[in-house]
Amino acid sequence: MVHLYEVSLFILNFLRLVSKCSTKVQVASSDNMSQIPRIRSPLARAVYNRIVEDQCQRDDDHHYWYSFNTELLPDYLRQKFIQFDQDKETSDFLENCYEKADWVFTQIGHSITKSILGWFMTPTSINGLLSRGSMFIFSDDQIRMLLGVEDGWKGDNLLDLGAGDGMVTQKMAKYFRRTYATEMSPTMVWRLQRKVTSKILDVNSWNNGNLTYDLIGCLNLLDRCNKPISILHSMRQVLTPGVGRVIVAVVLPFKPYVEQDSKDHIPKEAILLKGHTFEEQTVSLIEDVFKPAMFEVERFTRLPYLCEGDLHHSFYVLSDALFVLKPR
Ligand SMILES: C[S@@+](CC[C@H](N)C(=O)[O-])C[C@H]1O[C@@H](n2cnc3c(N)ncnc32)[C@H](O)[C@@H]1O
């Protein structure tokens, strides 16, 4: 085992050295692409390409992940937009991704297991089983700004719907006395329970009890569930009167895909958004989806939805529109 570790470390350091030299050569003569080393092994080539990509990512502040043209917003929404940037906690998550991607043998093991389990398990459940693919949406500072609360503030009940492995739930849970969650995938429930002290509620009856919630998380769920409109209406019914808020994250451009609970992966309830750009679809979500569900926007932003990567890329990124909603 120690042997394997040492061999992988040696190979990685060697590839890193080669990548550093070749990056310098490319900068010196950018049109002389023949200077890029020819690596025959597909595995070594994948690792080499990833190391080169990581070097570029480390030098990038990724301002475009956060960019939003507020000029395109109607007046009543403009001052509700919060501009964020890549803060230390986000950079730390990325650094952790670069490190994990370096565990070459673990990554190979994951790839093999994934291709076998893929025959009878959903990608979400495989990730849950392998404890891989953790997500990052907001830092501690960012969630506090979105919720408009100070450090040390505590609410009563938090409910996170479609909580996944609990990585994001954890960020919100520290601001609440009690945490509740729902999750469709059994392996994700298992991971969630190990990470967050929360009570898991049934996916079909979470809105039937006597509990009300100060905050309901609906993060990256509306495009992954069968009945997003029903979920929006149900959330409204179980918010604590006066104080209750909903935090919704939606990946744009909007491309719904239901993993479980739908044979053709098409949701039973359709959300149809107007426009193609991030800004157009954000406004359409507010006006054509949240407003009819009797919600108004308190604050909103654009953030990267980051996911731990694999052998080929240290991380993957999608664009999230995030909204804090209050009942109208
Ligand atoms: C894209 S993941 C989002 C996970 C986490 N909220 C995040 O933002 O990283 C969507 C999750 O919702 C779960 N899910 C799908 N439909 C659901 C439903 N009706 N009720 C609860 N969870 C559901 C899936 O199993 C999956 O883990």
The ligand as an SDF file (V2000), in Angstrom:
LIG
                    3D

 27 29  0  0  0  0  0  0  0  0999 V2000
  -28.6830   18.1770   -7.5590 C   0  0  0  0  0  0  0  0  0  0  0  0
  -28.8730   17.4060   -6.0160 S   0  0  0  0  0  0  0  0  0  0  0  0
  -28.7930   18.7900   -4.9040 C   0  0  0  0  0  0  0  0  0  0  0  0
  -28.1940   18.4250   -3.5710 C   0  0  0  0  0  0  0  0  0  0  0  0
  -27.9970   19.6280   -2.6360 C   0  0  0  0  0  0  0  0  0  0  0  0
  -29.2450   20.2440   -2.2840 N   0  0  0  0  0  0  0  0  0  0  0  0
  -27.0980   20.6320   -3.3110 C   0  0  0  0  0  0  0  0  0  0  0  0
  -27.5490   21.7290   -3.6560 O   0  0  0  0  0  0  0  0  0  0  0  0
  -25.9150   20.3320   -3.4960 O   0  0  0  0  0  0  0  0  0  0  0  0
  -30.5970   17.0590   -6.0120 C   0  0  0  0  0  0  0  0  0  0  0  0
  -30.9520   16.0750   -4.9040 C   0  0  0  0  0  0  0  0  0  0  0  0
  -32.3520   16.0230   -4.7600 O   0  0  0  0  0  0  0  0  0  0  0  0
  -32.7470   14.6820   -4.5130 C   0  0  0  0  0  0  0  0  0  0  0  0
  -34.1660   14.5990   -4.8930 N   0  0  0  0  0  0  0  0  0  0  0  0
  -34.7360   14.4960   -6.1020 C   0  0  0  0  0  0  0  0  0  0  0  0
  -36.0810   14.5370   -6.0130 N   0  0  0  0  0  0  0  0  0  0  0  0
  -36.3760   14.6730   -4.6940 C   0  0  0  0  0  0  0  0  0  0  0  0
  -37.5910   14.7950   -3.9400 C   0  0  0  0  0  0  0  0  0  0  0  0
  -38.7930   14.7860   -4.5380 N   0  0  0  0  0  0  0  0  0  0  0  0
  -37.5100   14.9260   -2.6020 N   0  0  0  0  0  0  0  0  0  0  0  0
  -36.3090   14.9430   -1.9800 C   0  0  0  0  0  0  0  0  0  0  0  0
  -35.1240   14.8320   -2.6280 N   0  0  0  0  0  0  0  0  0  0  0  0
  -35.1550   14.7110   -3.9650 C   0  0  0  0  0  0  0  0  0  0  0  0
  -31.7900   13.8620   -5.3330 C   0  0  0  0  0  0  0  0  0  0  0  0
  -31.6460   12.5510   -4.8330 O   0  0  0  0  0  0  0  0  0  0  0  0
  -30.4930   14.6620   -5.1870 C   0  0  0  0  0  0  0  0  0  0  0  0
  -29.7060   14.2180   -4.1150 O   0  0  0  0  0  0  0  0  0  0  0  0
  1  2  1  0
  2  3  1  0
  2 10  1  0
  3  4  1  0
  4  5  1  0
  5  6  1  0
  5  7  1  0
  7  8  2  0
  7  9  1  0
 10 11  1  0
 11 12  1  0
 11 26  1  0
 12 13  1  0
 13 14  1  0
 13 24  1  0
 14 15  1  0
 14 23  1  0
 15 16  2  0
 16 17  1  0
 17 18  1  0
 17 23  2  0
 18 19  1  0
 18 20  2  0
 20 21  1  0
 21 22  2  0
 22 23  1  0
 24 25  1  0
 24 26  1  0
 26 27  1  0
M  CHG  2   2   1   9  -1
M  END
$$$$
